[in-house]
Amino acid sequence: MRPERHDGTSGGGLLVPMDWMYAEYIADELLVTGDLMEPTTLEYRAGRDALALTIFLSEGAVADALPAARVDELRLLTAYGAAWRHWVCARLDAQEPPGSEGSPADPDLALARAAWRWLEETELLAADLDAIGPPPPWEPAGTEEEREAQVWTPAWQLGLPLGHLAIHLY
């Protein structure tokens, strides 16, 4: 939903990023409904941004509310092991008009790119899921090393599973 534009000398009004804001709103509602994380945490932001990117970049995301078919599509796109990162990069590249080379003409795309940049460049401390497993037979379950096994991971790697779980709880 873009404000009306007129070509010519109409003063060049401000474009409002309604598509991105709507995708962010849906993502926020999904996460709040799931009640998985405090909204003030970085993990919550990672989940919201990952979901908003998925909603924004999927076909017809803003035109449709969230019927069951859309929820199923979002589940598939955010599923563990899916090539979500490559899908996001390809969709963002496809959104770039030829010859524009990063011009800020589209405020929705600018906000989506900023969210993706944050998700890629920000690392959050999380449990090292590869280190957690059945203990060796000679060690008791729940050793100190196992409880403290943490690793720095890109924010999207935490946000995507959080978003996926929120979709399942919807």
C-alpha positions as a Markdown table, in Angstrom:
| # | Residue | x | y | z |
|---|---|---|---|---|
| 1 | Met | 0.0 | 0.0 | 0.0 |
| 2 | Arg | 1.9 | 3.0 | -1.3 |
| 3 | Pro | 0.8 | 6.5 | -1.0 |
| 4 | Glu | -0.4 | 8.0 | -4.3 |
| 5 | Arg | 2.5 | 9.2 | -6.5 |
| 6 | His | 2.3 | 11.8 | -9.2 |
| 7 | Asp | 5.1 | 12.2 | -11.8 |
| 8 | Gly | 6.3 | 15.7 | -12.2 |
| 9 | Thr | 6.7 | 18.5 | -9.8 |
| 10 | Ser | 4.5 | 17.3 | -7.0 |
| 11 | Gly | 7.0 | 18.0 | -4.3 |
| 12 | Gly | 8.4 | 14.4 | -4.0 |
| 13 | Gly | 6.5 | 13.3 | -0.9 |
| 14 | Leu | 7.7 | 10.7 | 1.6 |
| 15 | Leu | 7.1 | 7.1 | 0.7 |
| 16 | Val | 5.8 | 5.0 | 3.6 |
| 17 | Pro | 7.1 | 1.4 | 3.8 |
| 18 | Met | 3.7 | -0.1 | 4.4 |
| 19 | Asp | 4.5 | -3.6 | 3.0 |
| 20 | Trp | 7.5 | -4.0 | 5.4 |
| 21 | Met | 5.6 | -2.5 | 8.3 |
| 22 | Tyr | 2.7 | -5.0 | 7.7 |
| 23 | Ala | 5.1 | -7.9 | 7.5 |
| 24 | Glu | 6.7 | -6.8 | 10.7 |
| 25 | Tyr | 3.3 | -6.5 | 12.4 |
| 26 | Ile | 2.3 | -10.1 | 11.3 |
| 27 | Ala | 5.6 | -11.4 | 12.6 |
| 28 | Asp | 5.2 | -9.6 | 15.9 |
| 29 | Glu | 1.7 | -10.9 | 16.3 |
| 30 | Leu | 2.8 | -14.5 | 15.6 |
| 31 | Leu | 5.6 | -14.2 | 18.2 |
| 32 | Val | 3.4 | -12.5 | 20.8 |
| 33 | Thr | 0.7 | -15.2 | 20.4 |
| 34 | Gly | 3.3 | -17.9 | 20.8 |
| 35 | Asp | 4.6 | -16.3 | 24.0 |
| 36 | Leu | 8.0 | -17.9 | 23.5 |
| 37 | Met | 10.3 | -15.0 | 24.4 |
| 38 | Glu | 10.2 | -11.6 | 26.1 |
| 39 | Pro | 9.7 | -8.9 | 23.4 |
| 40 | Thr | 12.6 | -6.9 | 24.8 |
| 41 | Thr | 15.3 | -9.5 | 24.0 |
| 42 | Leu | 17.6 | -9.7 | 21.0 |
| 43 | Glu | 16.4 | -13.3 | 20.4 |
| 44 | Tyr | 12.8 | -11.9 | 20.0 |
| 45 | Arg | 14.1 | -9.3 | 17.5 |
| 46 | Ala | 15.9 | -12.0 | 15.6 |
| 47 | Gly | 12.7 | -14.1 | 15.4 |
| 48 | Arg | 10.6 | -11.1 | 14.4 |
| 49 | Asp | 13.0 | -10.0 | 11.7 |
| 50 | Ala | 13.4 | -13.5 | 10.3 |
| 51 | Leu | 9.6 | -13.9 | 10.1 |
| 52 | Ala | 9.1 | -10.4 | 8.7 |
| 53 | Leu | 11.6 | -11.1 | 6.0 |
| 54 | Thr | 9.9 | -14.4 | 5.1 |
| 55 | Ile | 6.5 | -12.8 | 5.0 |
| 56 | Phe | 7.8 | -9.8 | 3.0 |
| 57 | Leu | 9.7 | -11.8 | 0.4 |
| 58 | Ser | 7.1 | -14.6 | -0.1 |
| 59 | Glu | 4.6 | -14.2 | -3.0 |
| 60 | Gly | 1.5 | -12.2 | -2.1 |
| 61 | Ala | 2.4 | -11.9 | 1.5 |
| 62 | Val | 0.9 | -8.5 | 2.2 |
| 63 | Ala | -2.2 | -8.9 | 0.0 |
| 64 | Asp | -3.4 | -12.0 | 2.0 |
| 65 | Ala | -3.9 | -11.9 | 5.7 |
| 66 | Leu | -2.8 | -15.3 | 7.0 |
| 67 | Pro | -5.1 | -18.1 | 5.7 |
| 68 | Ala | -4.2 | -21.7 | 6.4 |
| 69 | Ala | -2.4 | -22.0 | 3.1 |
| 70 | Arg | -0.2 | -19.1 | 3.9 |
| 71 | Val | 0.6 | -20.5 | 7.4 |
| 72 | Asp | 1.6 | -23.8 | 5.7 |
| 73 | Glu | 3.8 | -22.0 | 3.3 |
| 74 | Leu | 5.5 | -20.0 | 6.1 |
| 75 | Arg | 6.1 | -23.3 | 8.0 |
| 76 | Leu | 7.8 | -24.8 | 4.9 |
| 77 | Leu | 9.9 | -21.7 | 4.3 |
| 78 | Thr | 11.2 | -21.5 | 7.9 |
| 79 | Ala | 11.6 | -25.3 | 8.5 |
| 80 | Tyr | 14.9 | -26.4 | 10.0 |
| 81 | Gly | 17.3 | -27.5 | 7.3 |
| 82 | Ala | 15.6 | -25.5 | 4.6 |
| 83 | Ala | 17.8 | -23.3 | 2.5 |
| 84 | Trp | 16.2 | -20.2 | 4.0 |
| 85 | Arg | 19.3 | -18.1 | 3.9 |
| 86 | His | 19.9 | -18.7 | 0.2 |
| 87 | Trp | 16.2 | -18.1 | -0.5 |
| 88 | Val | 16.3 | -14.7 | 1.3 |
| 89 | Cys | 19.5 | -13.7 | -0.6 |
| 90 | Ala | 18.0 | -14.7 | -3.9 |
| 91 | Arg | 14.7 | -12.9 | -3.2 |
| 92 | Leu | 16.5 | -9.7 | -2.1 |
| 93 | Asp | 18.7 | -9.8 | -5.2 |
| 94 | Ala | 15.6 | -10.3 | -7.4 |
| 95 | Gln | 13.9 | -7.3 | -5.8 |
| 96 | Glu | 16.7 | -5.0 | -7.0 |
| 97 | Pro | 15.6 | -3.2 | -10.1 |
| 98 | Pro | 18.2 | -3.4 | -12.9 |
| 99 | Gly | 20.7 | -0.5 | -12.8 |
| 100 | Ser | 19.6 | 0.8 | -9.5 |
| 101 | Glu | 22.6 | -0.4 | -7.6 |
| 102 | Gly | 21.2 | -0.1 | -4.1 |
| 103 | Ser | 19.3 | 3.2 | -4.5 |
| 104 | Pro | 16.9 | 3.9 | -1.6 |
| 105 | Ala | 13.9 | 4.4 | -4.0 |
| 106 | Asp | 11.9 | 1.6 | -2.3 |
| 107 | Pro | 11.7 | 2.1 | 1.5 |
| 108 | Asp | 10.2 | -1.4 | 2.0 |
| 109 | Leu | 13.2 | -3.0 | 0.3 |
| 110 | Ala | 15.6 | -0.7 | 2.2 |
| 111 | Leu | 14.1 | -1.8 | 5.6 |
| 112 | Ala | 14.2 | -5.5 | 4.5 |
| 113 | Arg | 17.8 | -5.2 | 3.5 |
| 114 | Ala | 18.6 | -3.5 | 6.8 |
| 115 | Ala | 16.9 | -6.3 | 8.7 |
| 116 | Trp | 18.8 | -8.9 | 6.7 |
| 117 | Arg | 22.1 | -7.1 | 7.4 |
| 118 | Trp | 21.3 | -7.1 | 11.1 |
| 119 | Leu | 20.4 | -10.8 | 11.1 |
| 120 | Glu | 23.6 | -11.7 | 9.2 |
| 121 | Glu | 26.1 | -9.5 | 11.0 |
| 122 | Thr | 24.8 | -9.7 | 14.6 |
| 123 | Glu | 26.0 | -12.7 | 16.6 |
| 124 | Leu | 24.1 | -13.9 | 19.7 |
| 125 | Leu | 25.3 | -16.3 | 22.4 |
| 126 | Ala | 23.3 | -19.5 | 22.3 |
| 127 | Ala | 23.4 | -23.1 | 23.5 |
| 128 | Asp | 25.7 | -25.2 | 21.3 |
| 129 | Leu | 23.2 | -27.8 | 20.2 |
| 130 | Asp | 26.0 | -29.9 | 18.7 |
| 131 | Ala | 27.7 | -30.2 | 22.1 |
| 132 | Ile | 24.5 | -31.3 | 23.8 |
| 133 | Gly | 23.7 | -35.0 | 23.4 |
| 134 | Pro | 23.7 | -38.2 | 25.4 |
| 135 | Pro | 26.6 | -38.1 | 27.9 |
| 136 | Pro | 29.3 | -40.7 | 27.7 |
| 137 | Pro | 28.5 | -43.8 | 29.9 |
| 138 | Trp | 31.2 | -42.8 | 32.4 |
| 139 | Glu | 29.8 | -39.3 | 33.1 |
| 140 | Pro | 26.7 | -38.5 | 34.9 |
| 141 | Ala | 23.9 | -36.8 | 33.0 |
| 142 | Gly | 23.9 | -32.9 | 33.0 |
| 143 | Thr | 27.6 | -32.3 | 33.6 |
| 144 | Glu | 28.8 | -28.7 | 34.1 |
| 145 | Glu | 30.4 | -28.6 | 30.6 |
| 146 | Glu | 27.2 | -29.6 | 29.0 |
| 147 | Arg | 25.2 | -26.9 | 30.8 |
| 148 | Glu | 27.8 | -24.2 | 29.8 |
| 149 | Ala | 28.3 | -25.3 | 26.2 |
| 150 | Gln | 27.5 | -22.1 | 24.3 |
| 151 | Val | 28.6 | -20.7 | 21.0 |
| 152 | Trp | 28.3 | -17.3 | 19.1 |
| 153 | Thr | 25.9 | -17.7 | 16.2 |
| 154 | Pro | 24.4 | -15.4 | 13.6 |
| 155 | Ala | 21.1 | -13.9 | 14.8 |
| 156 | Trp | 19.1 | -15.5 | 11.9 |
| 157 | Gln | 20.1 | -18.9 | 13.1 |
| 158 | Leu | 18.3 | -18.2 | 16.3 |
| 159 | Gly | 15.5 | -16.2 | 14.9 |
| 160 | Leu | 14.5 | -18.7 | 12.2 |
| 161 | Pro | 13.7 | -21.6 | 14.6 |
| 162 | Leu | 12.0 | -19.2 | 16.9 |
| 163 | Gly | 9.8 | -17.9 | 14.1 |
| 164 | His | 9.1 | -21.5 | 12.9 |
| 165 | Leu | 8.0 | -22.5 | 16.4 |
| 166 | Ala | 5.7 | -19.4 | 16.6 |
| 167 | Ile | 4.1 | -20.4 | 13.3 |
| 168 | His | 3.4 | -23.9 | 14.7 |
| 169 | Leu | 1.8 | -22.4 | 17.8 |
| 170 | Tyr | -0.4 | -20.1 | 15.7 |
